[in-house]
Amino acid sequence: MLDEIRQFVLESLTDMNYSIDGVDDDTVLGPAGADLESLALAELAVRVEDRFGVKFDDDEGEQLAAMTVGEFCQTVLPRVQSASAH
């Protein structure tokens, strides 16, 4: 499941016209790495919510910018498992 989330994140970044060359689990999503602006982070969160049926709180945007791709996937995973259990 983690691989599926990671693949979806990378495909979403490509769809959003971000280069994923060199992007891996250690790449920070925000300005220090993949360089997603807050609007792009919000779009990524919405895409993940729509695809996996999970929810992010409005105040999580700041935290998402500081996360690496791997940390983001690890944050999404338990929410997906919880959502699919209901």
C-alpha positions as CSV (number, residue, x, y, z in Angstrom):
1,M,0.0,0.0,0.0
2,L,2.9,2.4,0.8
3,D,4.3,1.9,-2.7
4,E,0.8,2.7,-4.2
5,I,0.6,5.9,-2.1
6,R,4.2,6.9,-3.2
7,Q,3.5,6.2,-6.8
8,F,0.3,8.2,-6.7
9,V,2.1,11.2,-5.0
10,L,4.8,11.1,-7.7
11,E,2.2,10.8,-10.5
12,S,0.3,13.7,-9.0
13,L,3.5,15.9,-8.9
14,T,4.1,15.1,-12.6
15,D,0.5,16.0,-13.4
16,M,1.0,19.3,-11.5
17,N,4.0,20.0,-13.7
18,Y,6.7,19.4,-11.1
19,S,9.8,17.5,-12.0
20,I,10.3,14.3,-10.1
21,D,13.8,13.8,-11.3
22,G,15.8,12.9,-8.2
23,V,12.7,13.0,-6.0
24,D,12.7,10.1,-3.5
25,D,11.5,9.4,0.0
26,D,14.1,11.8,1.5
27,T,13.0,14.8,-0.7
28,V,11.2,17.5,1.3
29,L,7.8,18.4,-0.3
30,G,8.1,22.2,0.5
31,P,10.6,24.9,-0.7
32,A,13.7,23.0,0.6
33,G,13.1,20.1,-1.8
34,A,10.4,19.5,-4.4
35,D,9.5,23.2,-4.0
36,L,5.8,22.9,-3.7
37,E,4.1,26.1,-2.9
38,S,1.3,26.0,-0.3
39,L,-1.3,26.0,-3.1
40,A,0.4,23.0,-4.7
41,L,0.6,21.2,-1.3
42,A,-3.1,21.8,-0.9
43,E,-3.8,20.4,-4.3
44,L,-1.7,17.3,-3.6
45,A,-3.5,16.8,-0.3
46,V,-6.9,17.1,-2.1
47,R,-5.7,14.6,-4.8
48,V,-4.7,12.1,-2.0
49,E,-7.9,12.7,-0.1
50,D,-10.0,12.0,-3.3
51,R,-7.9,9.0,-4.3
52,F,-7.6,7.3,-0.9
53,G,-10.7,8.6,1.0
54,V,-8.6,10.2,3.7
55,K,-8.9,13.7,5.2
56,F,-6.3,16.3,6.1
57,D,-7.0,19.1,8.6
58,D,-6.6,22.7,7.3
59,D,-3.9,23.4,9.8
60,E,-1.7,20.5,8.5
61,G,-0.5,22.4,5.5
62,E,2.4,23.9,7.3
63,Q,3.4,20.4,8.5
64,L,3.1,18.9,5.0
65,A,5.6,21.5,3.6
66,A,8.2,20.3,6.1
67,M,7.7,16.6,5.4
68,T,9.7,14.4,3.0
69,V,7.9,12.3,0.4
70,G,8.5,9.3,2.6
71,E,7.1,11.0,5.8
72,F,4.1,12.2,3.8
73,C,3.4,8.6,2.6
74,Q,3.8,7.3,6.2
75,T,1.3,9.9,7.3
76,V,-1.2,8.9,4.7
77,L,-0.9,5.1,5.2
78,P,-2.6,4.7,8.6
79,R,-5.4,7.1,7.5
80,V,-6.0,4.9,4.4
81,Q,-6.0,1.7,6.5
82,S,-8.4,3.4,9.0
83,A,-10.7,4.7,6.3
84,S,-10.8,1.3,4.6
85,A,-11.6,-0.4,7.9
86,H,-14.9,1.4,8.2
